[in-house]
Amino acid sequence: MANEVPLKNLKVTALFAGIGGVELGLGRSGHETILLCEWDPSAQSVLRHHFGSIPLVGDVRELDQLPKETELLTAGFPCQDLSQAGKTVGITGGRSGLVDEVFRLLEQNQTPHVLLENVPFMLQLDKGAAMRHITARLESLGYSWAYRVVDSRAFGLPQRRQRVFLLASRVMKPEELLFQEDKGEVEPTDHNGRACGFYWTEGVRGLGWAIDAVPTLKGGSTIGIPSPPAIWFPDGMIATPDIRDAERLQGFPTDWTLPAAIAGNRNARWKLVGNAVTVNAAEWIGTCLTKAPRPISSLPLPFDAFRSWPKAAYGAPGKDRFEVEVSMFPIYKKRPSLERFLKFRPVPLSHRAVSGFTSRLCSGGLNYPHEFLDDLLKHKERMSASGQVMPAA
C-alpha cells in the first residue's frame, strides 16, 4: 500500500451534503467539489445559492454512479437513528441505513478515498453494531480506515460539538494522517465570569452544560421544532443566540442559510444549521489530507469490536482493529470567549420557557451552580414584568 506522497487538491463528490459544511471546509483546504447530492428542499436552496456551478442531485438512491474523476467521496449520512436524542433504532433504521447507498456506489467506482461523519453515540449504540457494519463493508471493498471523535471547540469555535470523522482509503494508511496531532483536553472547568450554554428544553436527565461555549447545536427537539440552546451570561441574563450567530458557531459566514428563508421556509434555518457539519472541522480534515503520512507514535491496542467502540481507532482488511489514545482536540485554535464571540443581540428566554425549565430543573437531581438557579428565578420575574409569555424560537 503506497502512502509516501501527500494528497493534494482532491476532487470530491458529496453525498448527504446538507448546507455544504464539509464542502466549504474542504474547499478552504484546497479540495474541489464536483458533485453534490442532497434531498432536503431547504438545504438544496442553500446549496444552489452558494455552489451554483456544481451539479446537484436530489435523491442518493437515484444516483447510478459517481463521476469517474471522484477521488474523495464524502457522506455525513443521516444520524436520526444513531443519535441519543433520536429513537436509537440503529444503523438499519430507515434514515441512517441510507449509508448503504455509499457502499452501493463504492462497489461500482474504485474511489480512492472516503470520508464519513456522524454522531459519537453510534460508537456505543447496540454495542458498536453500526461501527461493525460500516467498517466491515469498507474492508470488504478493500479500504483501510481510521476514525476519531473531534470537538468543534478545537477549531476556534465556542460550541461543544463532538463528531466522528472516519477516513478510509484504498491506497494509503489513513491513521498516518488522522492521528498526527494531539493537544489534549484544554477547556475551562470554572464557570465564574464566563457565559455558559445549556438546553432549556431539558432539565430532568441533563442540561447539555457547556462552560464558555454552547452545547451541540441541534436540528430540532424530539418533537421536531427549532431548539436553540440558551446562554447564562455573567450579568444574569438568560437568552438564546441569534440564528446568524448559530451559523457562525458552525463556522459558516453570516446569513449562509438565508436562501432557505427567501425560498419560503424561514423556520428551516435552525434545523439546517443544527444538522450541518462544522466547517472548521472539515477544513482540518482537508488539511490532514494534504500532509505527508507519518506513523502513529502511541502504542495501539486491539479492542473488542462487540462492545462500545473507543473514541479513536483504525483497521484494515484482514487485520486486527486497534484503539488509539488521542484526545478530541487534535489542534487548539485560540478563540474569543463565548460572550465576545456573539455579534448579534441574543433573544431573552421567555417567561413561559424559563418557567418550564426551572420547574424541571428543581424536580430533577442534577448538579448545577446555585447562582444559576438564582439568576433563572430573577430572569423569570423580569420576563413576567415585561409581559412576554411566548417561548423563544
C-alpha positions as CSV (number, residue, x, y, z in Angstrom):
1,M,0.0,0.0,0.0
2,A,1.7,3.2,-1.2
3,N,1.5,6.1,1.1
4,E,4.6,8.2,0.8
5,V,3.1,11.1,-1.2
6,P,0.7,13.5,0.4
7,L,-2.7,14.0,-1.3
8,K,-3.3,17.4,-3.0
9,N,-6.4,19.0,-4.4
10,L,-8.7,16.0,-4.4
11,K,-11.9,16.1,-6.5
12,V,-14.8,15.5,-4.2
13,T,-18.3,14.0,-4.6
14,A,-20.5,14.9,-1.6
15,L,-23.5,12.8,-0.6
16,F,-25.9,14.0,2.1
17,A,-24.3,17.4,1.6
18,G,-26.7,19.3,3.8
19,I,-25.8,23.0,3.6
20,G,-22.3,22.4,2.5
21,G,-20.3,22.4,5.7
22,V,-17.9,19.6,4.5
23,E,-17.6,21.1,1.1
24,L,-16.9,24.6,2.3
25,G,-14.3,23.3,4.7
26,L,-12.6,21.0,2.2
27,G,-12.6,23.9,-0.3
28,R,-10.8,26.1,2.2
29,S,-8.0,23.5,2.4
30,G,-7.6,23.2,-1.4
31,H,-10.0,20.4,-2.5
32,E,-12.7,20.7,-5.2
33,T,-16.3,19.5,-5.0
34,I,-17.5,18.3,-8.4
35,L,-21.0,16.9,-7.4
36,L,-23.5,17.5,-4.6
37,C,-26.3,15.2,-3.5
38,E,-28.9,16.4,-1.1
39,W,-32.7,15.6,-0.9
40,D,-34.0,18.3,1.5
41,P,-35.5,21.2,-0.5
42,S,-34.5,23.9,2.0
43,A,-30.9,22.6,2.0
44,Q,-30.9,22.5,-1.8
45,S,-31.8,26.2,-1.9
46,V,-28.8,27.0,0.2
47,L,-26.5,24.8,-1.9
48,R,-27.8,26.3,-5.2
49,H,-27.1,29.8,-3.9
50,H,-23.5,29.1,-2.7
51,F,-22.4,26.3,-5.0
52,G,-24.5,27.2,-8.1
53,S,-21.9,26.0,-10.6
54,I,-21.7,22.4,-9.1
55,P,-24.3,19.8,-10.3
56,L,-26.8,18.9,-7.6
57,V,-28.6,15.5,-7.4
58,G,-31.7,15.2,-5.1
59,D,-32.0,11.6,-4.0
60,V,-28.9,9.5,-3.4
61,R,-31.0,6.4,-4.3
62,E,-31.4,7.8,-7.8
63,L,-27.6,8.3,-8.3
64,D,-26.5,5.5,-10.6
65,Q,-22.7,6.1,-10.3
66,L,-20.1,8.5,-9.1
67,P,-18.3,10.8,-11.5
68,K,-15.2,8.9,-12.8
69,E,-12.9,11.6,-11.6
70,T,-14.0,11.4,-8.0
71,E,-11.1,11.0,-5.7
72,L,-12.8,11.5,-2.3
73,L,-16.4,10.5,-1.5
74,T,-17.9,12.3,1.5
75,A,-21.1,11.4,3.4
76,G,-22.4,13.0,6.5
77,F,-25.2,10.4,6.4
78,P,-28.4,10.9,8.5
79,C,-27.9,10.5,12.2
80,Q,-31.5,10.3,13.4
81,D,-31.4,6.5,14.0
82,L,-28.0,6.7,15.7
83,S,-28.4,9.8,17.9
84,Q,-29.0,9.7,21.6
85,A,-31.7,12.4,21.0
86,G,-33.4,10.2,18.5
87,K,-35.1,6.8,18.6
88,T,-31.8,4.9,18.6
89,V,-33.1,2.4,16.1
90,G,-29.6,1.8,14.9
91,I,-27.8,1.5,11.6
92,T,-30.6,-0.5,10.0
93,G,-33.1,2.4,10.6
94,G,-34.8,4.0,7.6
95,R,-32.7,7.1,7.7
96,S,-29.2,6.1,9.0
97,G,-29.5,2.9,6.9
98,L,-29.0,5.1,3.8
99,V,-25.3,4.8,4.5
100,D,-25.6,1.6,2.5
101,E,-26.1,3.8,-0.6
102,V,-22.5,4.9,-0.1
103,F,-21.3,1.2,-0.3
104,R,-23.5,0.6,-3.3
105,L,-21.8,3.4,-5.2
106,L,-18.4,2.4,-4.0
107,E,-19.0,-1.1,-5.4
108,Q,-19.3,0.4,-8.8
109,N,-16.5,3.0,-8.6
110,Q,-12.9,2.4,-7.4
111,T,-12.9,5.7,-5.5
112,P,-9.6,6.0,-3.7
113,H,-10.8,7.8,-0.5
114,V,-13.9,8.1,1.6
115,L,-14.9,10.4,4.5
116,L,-17.8,9.7,6.7
117,E,-19.2,11.8,9.6
118,N,-21.8,11.1,12.3
119,V,-22.6,11.3,16.0
120,P,-20.4,9.6,18.6
121,F,-23.3,7.8,20.2
122,M,-23.1,5.3,17.3
123,L,-19.9,4.1,18.9
124,Q,-21.8,2.6,21.8
125,L,-25.3,2.1,20.4
126,D,-26.1,-1.7,20.4
127,K,-22.6,-2.5,21.4
128,G,-21.0,-0.9,18.4
129,A,-23.3,-2.5,15.8
130,A,-23.1,0.5,13.5
131,M,-19.4,0.6,13.5
132,R,-19.1,-3.1,12.9
133,H,-21.4,-2.7,9.9
134,I,-19.6,0.3,8.4
135,T,-16.1,-1.0,8.9
136,A,-16.9,-4.5,7.6
137,R,-18.4,-3.1,4.5
138,L,-15.4,-0.8,3.9
139,E,-13.0,-3.7,4.5
140,S,-14.9,-5.9,2.1
141,L,-14.3,-3.2,-0.6
142,G,-10.6,-3.1,0.1
143,Y,-10.5,0.0,2.3
144,S,-8.3,0.7,5.3
145,W,-10.0,3.0,7.7
146,A,-9.3,5.2,10.8
147,Y,-11.7,7.4,12.8
148,R,-11.5,9.9,15.5
149,V,-14.0,11.8,17.6
150,V,-13.2,15.6,17.5
151,D,-14.7,18.5,19.3
152,S,-15.6,21.7,17.4
153,R,-14.1,23.8,20.2
154,A,-10.6,22.6,19.0
155,F,-11.0,24.7,15.8
156,G,-11.7,28.1,17.4
157,L,-15.4,27.9,17.8
158,P,-17.3,28.1,21.2
159,Q,-19.6,25.2,20.5
160,R,-19.0,21.8,22.3
161,R,-19.8,19.6,19.4
162,Q,-18.3,16.1,19.2
163,R,-18.5,14.2,16.0
164,V,-16.9,11.0,14.5
165,F,-14.9,11.6,11.4
166,L,-14.0,8.3,9.6
167,L,-11.4,8.4,6.8
168,A,-11.0,5.3,4.6
169,S,-8.6,4.7,1.7
170,R,-7.7,2.0,-0.8
171,V,-4.2,3.5,-1.4
172,M,-2.8,4.7,1.9
173,K,-3.0,4.2,5.7
174,P,-5.5,6.8,6.9
175,E,-4.3,6.5,10.5
176,E,-1.0,8.1,9.4
177,L,-2.9,11.3,8.6
178,L,-5.6,11.4,11.2
179,F,-3.5,10.9,14.4
180,Q,-0.6,13.1,13.7
181,E,-1.6,15.9,16.1
182,D,-3.0,15.9,19.7
183,K,-3.3,18.8,22.1
184,G,-5.3,17.1,24.9
185,E,-8.3,18.5,26.8
186,V,-7.6,22.2,27.4
187,E,-11.1,23.6,28.1
188,P,-12.0,25.7,31.2
189,T,-13.7,23.9,34.1
190,D,-14.6,27.1,36.2
191,H,-17.8,28.9,35.2
192,N,-17.1,32.0,37.2
193,G,-17.1,35.1,34.9
194,R,-17.9,33.0,31.8
195,A,-21.1,32.6,29.8
196,C,-22.4,29.0,30.0
197,G,-24.6,27.3,27.4
198,F,-27.4,24.9,28.3
199,Y,-30.6,23.4,26.8
200,W,-33.7,24.9,28.3
201,T,-35.8,22.1,26.7
202,E,-34.0,19.7,29.1
203,G,-33.7,19.9,32.9
204,V,-34.5,16.3,34.1
205,R,-31.9,14.0,32.5
206,G,-29.3,16.6,31.5
207,L,-28.6,20.2,30.8
208,G,-26.1,20.0,28.0
209,W,-24.0,22.2,30.2
210,A,-21.1,23.9,28.4
211,I,-18.7,26.4,30.0
212,D,-17.7,29.4,27.7
213,A,-19.5,27.6,24.9
214,V,-22.9,26.5,23.7
215,P,-23.9,22.8,23.8
216,T,-24.2,21.0,20.5
217,L,-26.5,22.9,18.1
218,K,-29.4,20.5,17.2
219,G,-31.6,20.2,14.2
220,G,-34.6,20.3,16.4
221,S,-36.2,18.9,19.5
222,T,-37.6,15.4,19.8
223,I,-40.9,16.7,18.5
224,G,-39.3,18.4,15.6
225,I,-39.5,22.1,16.5
226,P,-36.5,24.5,16.3
227,S,-34.5,24.2,19.5
228,P,-31.8,26.8,20.0
229,P,-29.7,26.4,23.2
230,A,-29.8,29.1,25.9
231,I,-26.9,31.0,27.4
232,W,-26.5,32.1,31.0
233,F,-24.5,35.3,30.8
234,P,-22.2,36.6,33.6
235,D,-24.6,39.5,34.2
236,G,-27.5,37.1,34.9
237,M,-29.2,37.4,31.5
238,I,-30.7,34.2,30.1
239,A,-31.1,34.3,26.3
240,T,-30.8,32.3,23.1
241,P,-28.4,33.2,20.3
242,D,-29.5,34.7,17.1
243,I,-29.6,32.4,14.1
244,R,-26.8,34.3,12.4
245,D,-24.5,33.6,15.4
246,A,-25.6,30.0,15.2
247,E,-24.3,29.9,11.7
248,R,-21.0,31.4,12.9
249,L,-20.8,28.8,15.7
250,Q,-20.8,26.2,12.9
251,G,-18.1,28.1,11.0
252,F,-20.3,29.5,8.3
253,P,-20.4,33.1,7.2
254,T,-23.3,35.2,8.5
255,D,-26.7,34.5,6.7
256,W,-25.4,31.4,5.0
257,T,-28.9,29.8,5.4
258,L,-30.8,32.9,4.4
259,P,-31.6,31.4,0.9
260,A,-33.8,28.9,2.7
261,A,-35.9,31.7,4.2
262,I,-36.1,33.5,0.9
263,A,-37.3,30.3,-0.7
264,G,-40.2,30.3,1.8
265,N,-39.1,28.2,4.7
266,R,-37.9,30.6,7.4
267,N,-38.3,28.0,10.2
268,A,-35.9,25.7,8.4
269,R,-32.8,27.7,9.3
270,W,-32.2,26.3,12.8
271,K,-32.7,22.7,11.5
272,L,-30.3,23.3,8.7
273,V,-27.6,24.7,10.9
274,G,-28.1,22.1,13.7
275,N,-27.7,19.2,11.2
276,A,-24.7,20.7,9.5
277,V,-21.1,19.6,9.7
278,T,-18.8,22.2,11.4
279,V,-16.9,23.9,8.6
280,N,-13.7,24.3,10.6
281,A,-13.6,20.6,11.5
282,A,-14.0,19.7,7.8
283,E,-11.2,22.2,7.0
284,W,-8.9,20.4,9.5
285,I,-9.7,17.1,7.8
286,G,-8.9,18.6,4.4
287,T,-5.6,19.9,5.8
288,C,-4.8,16.4,7.1
289,L,-5.2,15.1,3.6
290,T,-2.5,17.3,2.3
291,K,0.1,16.3,4.8
292,A,2.8,13.7,4.4
293,P,1.8,10.5,6.1
294,R,3.5,9.8,9.4
295,P,3.4,6.6,11.5
296,I,1.5,7.0,14.8
297,S,3.6,7.5,17.8
298,S,1.4,6.0,20.5
299,L,1.1,2.2,21.2
300,P,-2.1,1.0,19.7
301,L,-4.1,-1.8,21.4
302,P,-6.6,-4.3,20.0
303,F,-10.1,-3.9,21.2
304,D,-13.3,-5.9,21.4
305,A,-15.5,-5.0,18.5
306,F,-18.6,-6.4,20.2
307,R,-18.6,-3.7,22.9
308,S,-18.7,0.0,22.8
309,W,-16.0,1.2,20.4
310,P,-13.2,3.6,21.5
311,K,-13.1,7.3,20.6
312,A,-10.3,6.7,18.1
313,A,-9.3,3.5,16.2
314,Y,-8.1,2.1,12.9
315,G,-8.2,-1.1,10.9
316,A,-7.6,-2.7,7.5
317,P,-8.8,-5.7,5.6
318,G,-7.8,-9.0,7.2
319,K,-6.1,-7.3,10.1
320,D,-6.9,-6.5,13.8
321,R,-8.6,-3.3,14.8
322,F,-6.7,-1.1,17.1
323,E,-7.6,1.6,19.6
324,V,-5.5,4.8,19.7
325,E,-5.3,7.0,22.7
326,V,-5.8,10.6,21.5
327,S,-8.0,13.4,22.6
328,M,-10.8,15.2,20.8
329,F,-8.6,18.2,20.4
330,P,-6.1,17.4,17.6
331,I,-5.3,21.1,17.4
332,Y,-6.3,24.0,19.6
333,K,-7.1,27.3,17.8
334,K,-7.4,30.2,20.2
335,R,-10.8,31.8,20.2
336,P,-12.6,34.7,22.0
337,S,-14.9,34.0,24.9
338,L,-18.5,33.0,24.0
339,E,-19.8,36.4,25.2
340,R,-17.3,38.2,22.9
341,F,-17.9,35.8,20.0
342,L,-21.5,36.7,19.7
343,K,-22.1,39.5,17.3
344,F,-25.9,39.8,17.3
345,R,-28.3,40.6,20.2
346,P,-29.5,37.4,21.8
347,V,-33.2,36.8,22.4
348,P,-34.2,36.7,26.1
349,L,-35.7,33.4,27.1
350,S,-39.5,33.9,27.6
351,H,-41.3,33.7,30.9
352,R,-43.1,30.5,29.7
353,A,-39.8,28.9,28.6
354,V,-37.9,29.7,31.8
355,S,-40.8,28.7,34.0
356,G,-41.0,25.2,32.5
357,F,-37.2,24.8,32.5
358,T,-36.9,25.9,36.2
359,S,-39.7,23.6,37.2
360,R,-38.0,20.6,35.5
361,L,-34.6,21.6,36.9
362,C,-35.9,21.8,40.5
363,S,-37.7,18.4,40.2
364,G,-34.6,16.6,39.0
365,G,-31.4,15.6,40.7
366,L,-28.9,17.4,38.5
367,N,-25.9,19.3,39.8
368,Y,-25.6,23.0,38.9
369,P,-24.2,26.2,40.4
370,H,-26.6,27.7,43.0
371,E,-26.2,31.1,41.3
372,F,-27.6,29.6,38.1
373,L,-30.9,28.9,39.8
374,D,-30.9,32.3,41.4
375,D,-30.5,34.0,38.1
376,L,-33.1,31.8,36.5
377,L,-35.7,32.9,39.1
378,K,-34.7,36.6,38.7
379,H,-35.0,36.3,34.9
380,K,-38.4,34.7,35.3
381,E,-39.5,37.7,37.4
382,R,-38.2,40.2,34.8
383,M,-39.9,38.4,32.0
384,S,-43.2,38.3,33.9
385,A,-43.0,42.0,34.5
386,S,-42.3,42.6,30.8
387,G,-45.4,40.6,29.8
388,Q,-43.6,38.2,27.5
389,V,-45.3,34.9,27.5
390,M,-44.3,33.1,24.3
391,P,-41.2,30.8,24.3
392,A,-38.2,31.9,22.3
393,A,-37.9,30.3,18.9
